[in-house]
Amino acid sequence: MKWIFIFVLLISGCSQQITPSLYQQLGAEAGIEAIVDGLLYEIEHDKRIVHHFADTDIARFRRLLAEQLCQLSGGPCVYTGGTMQESHTGFNISLADYDALVEGLISVMQRQNISIAAQNQLLALLAPMYKDVSYR
């Protein structure tokens, strides 16, 4: 009887699907870098928000955003940048500005065929940051 129980456990364990981590769903390192590059393109071509990045060191911003998305999504990276409050002080980012950036991010993820579920997971991780970046 004991062997039947172990056999049933083994079979049921083998039949369960393992859901990839959000990091994997985003395409791991290469996918996140593509998201960041796509978002930089969106920012550059969005007259509503591009002015917020006029004095930004884009290479540093790219690296830190990739680190942040990697860490947030469960990847092996460690974010080495400042807090969101520190990083956004003086920019006076409005809800409309934040929404424009999110709109660009969604557009990039859609072009990369990232599932809606993975998009929503990432957006849910980013949403609480609004209070840390707005009107500073």
C-alpha positions, 0 to 999 in steps of 0.5 A: 500500500505504501508503494502505491501511495508513493507511485501516485505522488510521483505521477501527480508530481510529474503531471503538474506544470511548472509556471516559469518565473516572471523573469523567464516570461519576460525573456530573461536578460535578453528580453528585459534588455529589449524591453528597456531599449524599446522603452527608451525608444518610446520615451525618445518619441513621446513629446509628453515625457521626453523632456523629463529625460533631457539631462539624463545619462541614458547609458546609466538609466538603461543599466539601472532600469534593466537591473530594476526590472530584472530584480523585480521580476525575480531574476538574478540581478541586484538593483544598484540605483537610488530609491525612486524618491531620490531618483525622481526628486525635482522632476515634478512627474504627474499622473499623466506623465506616469501614465504615458510611460506605462503606455509606452511600456505596455506597447513595448511588451505587446510588440515583444509578444509578452503574455498579458498575464506577465505584463499585468504581473510586471505592471502590478510590481511597478504600480506602487512606485507611482507614489515615490516618483510623482510630484517630487 
